[in-house]
Amino acid sequence: MKTLREHLTFNQAKIQLLEEAGPDGHGKSLYLKGICIEGNKRNANDRIYPLHEISKAVNTINQQIKEGNSVLGEVDHPDDLKINLDRVCTNVEGMWMEGDAGCGKMKILPTPMGELIKTLLTSGVKLGVSSRGSGNVDDRTGHVSDFEIVTIDVVAQPSAPNAYPKAIYEGLMNMKHGHRLLEIAKDAGQDNKAKRSLKNEVVKLIRDLKI
């Protein structure tokens, strides 16, 4: 079994940013909704995910959620299948099929990295998604079998077609205001003053990126 990561850009994923009220009608949460993985086509990693493999993986994810398990997504993606709690930004609330694509809805969590993602998105930064899972790949045809989705991560928008996204964390560490932004993100939590500072620093970052 191989660790499989498949990136979709903002345009490929058709990501929507939604705001919905809580179950009691009070308080609002932000959600990401869009395509998480495409099937029946050769992707940038030269792999093909048959429709039945994606459908099976989507059903497995939904069963896990139904049983009360959390499917947590991270900022960017690690090299393995482990979930790093200090990088968690979303919780996958459900997946479904639309044609040949597996789609999902992810709640943006009030974690430091969730606050970072929310501020980036509401400031106009376009982000994509990356499915992370496991499966077997036929070296000759590129077809994937025994596919399982572990989670859906949020990744930076590549600057060119088929380019791998640059890690948000690593990118921030190399930016002029990156270190301060990460420090504020860690302290944000429910502190409104820290959240305002985070937003100001993200605006500075966006200026540096010239987005």
N, C-alpha and C positions, 0 to 999 in steps of 0.2 A: 504494500500500500504506500502511495506517495502522498505528501502534503501538497494540496492543489490550491493555488490562489489565482483568481481570475478578476482582472480589473475592468471596470466599466467607467468611462468618462461621464461627466455631467450630461452631455448630449446623448450618449448611448443609454444611460440609465433613466433619462427623462425624470430626474429627481424633482419632486415637489416638496415644498416646505409648507406644512399644514399647522394650523393652530386650532385646538379643540378644547372644549370645556371638560372638566372632570366629571365622573359619574354622578356627583351630587349637584352638578350645575355650577359649581364654584371653582375658581382657579382655572387657569388655562395651561396646557402643555403643548410643546412643539413636537412635530413628528416629521420624519422623512418618509416619503412613499415613492416607489418607483421600481424599475427593473433591476434585479440583483444578479441574474445569470441568464445567458442566452443559450439556447439549444439548437441542435441540428445545423450548426454552421462552424466552420473552422475559425478559431479565434486567434488572437495575436500570439498566444503561446503554442500554436499549431496543434491544438486539441479540439476534439469534437465531442460535445455532450449530447448523447441521444435523448430524445424527448422523454422516454420512459425512465431514464436515470434521473433527470431533473425532477420529474413528477414524483418519483419515489422519495427523493431527498426532501422535497417540499412537504410531503405527507409526514415524514419522520420528524421534521422540525415542528410541525403543527401538533403532532402527538406529544412531543416533549413539552411544548408550551401548555397543552391541555392538562398534562399531568402536574403542572405547577412549577416546572423547571424554567429558569431564566436563561435566555439566549443573549448574552452580552456582547456587543460590538466594541471595537477599540478604535482609537485614532491611529490611522495607518495600519500596518499589519506586522506581526512578528514572523520569524522564520519557522515557527512550529504551531501546534494546535492549542497550546496552553493559553488561557485567558489571564491577562495581567490586569489586576483590579485597578492599579494606579493609572492605567491608560483607557479605562472603560468610558465610553461616551454615550452609548445607546443601548436600548433593550428592544430586541425584535419581538413585536407583539403578534405577528402572524405573517404567513406567506401564502401565495396562491399562484395558479397558472394563468397566463394570458397568452394564448397561442403557443409559440415555442419558448416563451420566456417564463422564468420563475421570478415573481414579484414579491415585494415585502413592504411592511410598514414598521418603522422603527421609532420609538419614543426617545427623544433627546433627554438624557438624564441630567440632574443638577449636580453632576460631579465636576471637578476642575476641568477635565478634558471635554465634558459635555458643554460646560459654559463656554469653552474656547470655540467649539464647533458652532454653537448657537450664535455667538458674536460674529464669527466669520461669515456665516450664512446670512444673517440679518444685515450685515454690512455689504452684501453683494458678491461675496467670494463664491465661485462655483466649485463644488466638490463632487467627487464621484464615489463609487462604492466598490468594494472588493469582497467577493465571496471567498470564504476560507473553509476548506474541508479536506477530505481524503478520498482516494480511489485508486484504481489500477488504470494504467494507460498502455494501450497497444503501441509498441514502438514503431510498428510498420504503418498503421493507419491513423494513429492519433486518437482513436476512439476511447472514451473513458467508460469504465464499468465499475460496479460496486461503489458508486459515488454517494458520499454523505456530506452534508453541509454542517459545519460546526457553528459558524456565525457569519455575519455580514459586517465588515469593517468600513469605516469612512476614510477616504483617501483624497489626496490633493489632485486637482485637475491637471493632467499632463499638458505641456505647452505645445506638443505636436502629436499628430496621429500615431498610434501604436507605441508612443513613448511610455516607459514605465513611470508611474508617479514618483515624485521625490518625497521622501518621508517628511511629514509635517514637523515632527519633533526635530529631526536632524536639520531641516530647513530653518526652523526657528533658532536653533542654536548657532546658526551661521549668519543670522540676520542682525542688523544693527540694534534693533529693539527686542530681539528674540529672548535673551536671558530674562529681561524684566517681565516680559509677557508671560513666560512660563511660571515665574515666581508668583505673579499676581493670580494666575489661574489656579495654582495650588492653594492660595489663601482665600479664594473667592467664596466658595460654599454658599451660604445664605446671607453673606455680608453685602448689603447694597452698595456701600462705599467701595468695596473691593471690586464689585461687578462694574461700577462706573469706571474705575481705573482700568479694568480689563478691557472695556470697550474702547477707551481712549488709546490704549497701547495697540489694540488691533487696528485702529484707524491709522496709526503711525506705520504699522507693519504693511498695511495695504498700500500706503504711499510709497514705501520702499520697494514693494513688489511691482508697483506701477500697473495695478490691475484696473 
